[in-house]
Amino acid sequence: MNILLQNSFPMRQWHIEHMEKTIVKYVGGLAINATSWEKKQHKKYGSFANVCRQIDYDMKHGVTEDQVMMFIQSVRRNSSYAKVRKNEGALVRLEEVAGHYAAIAPAQLVVSKTY
């Protein structure tokens, strides 16, 4: 007997990838040799508020707070994102996003302290 199950979030994987791209794009910032069109788009859509709005939209469509915080941790530690972290102000922007979503889910933020 086949039972049809409802797929509550049919595009969950797309929204996870979109959240990842949004964070990487925001943390990476604007390139030094950006064209005037890229500068205009960055000014219009690259603000912290727009990034949070896009991530919140993705969260409404199946992305969890855990996934957001885990991806922020992977950007912080994974060597594949070293080029993104080298950009000026990248770590400040990453901490800004992490701080915003840590307020939503404080137990998920893993901070390493040395004593």
C-alpha positions as a printed NumPy array, in Angstrom:
array([[  0.   ,   0.   ,   0.   ],
       [  1.452,   3.335,  -1.069],
       [  1.008,   6.221,   1.287],
       [  1.712,   9.668,  -0.033],
       [  3.693,  11.823,   2.332],
       [  3.613,  15.578,   2.225],
       [  6.942,  17.203,   1.482],
       [  6.773,  20.312,   3.663],
       [  9.943,  21.822,   2.229],
       [ 10.311,  20.685,  -1.387],
       [ 13.242,  23.02 ,  -2.132],
       [ 15.116,  22.647,   1.16 ],
       [ 18.442,  21.776,  -0.491],
       [ 18.224,  24.824,  -2.766],
       [ 17.585,  27.076,   0.237],
       [ 20.529,  25.558,   2.119],
       [ 22.807,  26.29 ,  -0.832],
       [ 21.341,  29.792,  -1.16 ],
       [ 22.021,  30.488,   2.522],
       [ 25.609,  29.31 ,   2.101],
       [ 26.155,  31.472,  -0.987],
       [ 24.588,  34.472,   0.745],
       [ 26.893,  34.195,   3.755],
       [ 30.011,  33.67 ,   1.636],
       [ 29.106,  36.6  ,  -0.603],
       [ 28.488,  38.908,   2.368],
       [ 31.595,  37.834,   4.276],
       [ 33.76 ,  38.084,   1.159],
       [ 32.639,  41.635,   0.535],
       [ 33.084,  43.64 ,  -2.611],
       [ 36.096,  42.918,  -4.812],
       [ 38.716,  45.626,  -5.23 ],
       [ 38.344,  45.573,  -9.005],
       [ 34.526,  45.452,  -9.002],
       [ 32.678,  46.95 , -11.933],
       [ 30.324,  49.87 , -11.48 ],
       [ 27.352,  47.511, -11.878],
       [ 28.7  ,  45.234,  -9.118],
       [ 29.229,  48.256,  -6.848],
       [ 25.673,  49.413,  -7.502],
       [ 24.253,  45.948,  -6.794],
       [ 26.364,  45.639,  -3.65 ],
       [ 25.168,  49.008,  -2.391],
       [ 21.549,  48.049,  -3.064],
       [ 21.529,  44.41 ,  -1.878],
       [ 24.748,  43.828,   0.079],
       [ 23.742,  45.302,   3.423],
       [ 23.582,  43.325,   6.642],
       [ 19.801,  43.791,   6.776],
       [ 19.333,  42.324,   3.295],
       [ 21.578,  39.37 ,   4.099],
       [ 19.609,  38.633,   7.272],
       [ 16.345,  38.972,   5.345],
       [ 17.532,  36.449,   2.75 ],
       [ 18.715,  33.993,   5.397],
       [ 15.441,  34.388,   7.319],
       [ 13.547,  33.647,   4.103],
       [ 15.635,  30.498,   3.651],
       [ 14.885,  29.542,   7.255],
       [ 11.164,  29.793,   6.53 ],
       [ 11.706,  27.258,   3.769],
       [ 13.502,  24.531,   5.691],
       [ 16.947,  25.77 ,   6.712],
       [ 17.453,  25.354,  10.453],
       [ 19.348,  27.565,  12.902],
       [ 21.725,  24.652,  13.426],
       [ 22.582,  24.572,   9.73 ],
       [ 23.224,  28.319,   9.693],
       [ 25.497,  28.162,  12.734],
       [ 27.293,  25.049,  11.471],
       [ 27.978,  26.754,   8.158],
       [ 29.276,  29.876,   9.92 ],
       [ 31.588,  27.631,  11.947],
       [ 32.788,  25.908,   8.771],
       [ 33.542,  29.275,   7.134],
       [ 35.446,  30.227,  10.266],
       [ 37.538,  27.038,  10.362],
       [ 37.543,  25.278,   6.974],
       [ 40.6  ,  25.843,   4.81 ],
       [ 38.466,  25.968,   1.654],
       [ 37.148,  29.37 ,   2.822],
       [ 40.612,  30.804,   3.569],
       [ 40.441,  33.07 ,   0.525],
       [ 37.138,  34.525,   1.738],
       [ 38.532,  35.112,   5.243],
       [ 41.573,  36.979,   3.867],
       [ 39.433,  39.853,   2.591],
       [ 39.504,  43.027,   4.624],
       [ 36.787,  43.043,   7.283],
       [ 35.668,  39.493,   6.513],
       [ 35.954,  38.218,  10.071],
       [ 34.078,  41.257,  11.39 ],
       [ 31.216,  40.6  ,   8.967],
       [ 31.245,  36.895,   9.831],
       [ 31.019,  37.694,  13.541],
       [ 28.192,  40.128,  12.79 ],
       [ 26.148,  37.377,  11.122],
       [ 27.093,  34.854,  13.805],
       [ 26.068,  37.289,  16.53 ],
       [ 22.709,  37.879,  14.914],
       [ 21.894,  34.186,  14.643],
       [ 23.466,  33.316,  17.998],
       [ 20.814,  35.532,  19.578],
       [ 18.2  ,  33.292,  17.939],
       [ 19.871,  30.023,  18.923],
       [ 22.443,  30.704,  21.67 ],
       [ 23.076,  27.039,  22.466],
       [ 24.3  ,  26.286,  18.946],
       [ 27.189,  28.769,  18.92 ],
       [ 30.453,  27.054,  19.735],
       [ 33.076,  29.479,  20.959],
       [ 36.508,  28.205,  21.798],
       [ 38.192,  29.914,  24.732],
       [ 41.7  ,  29.468,  25.979],
       [ 42.293,  29.788,  29.687]])
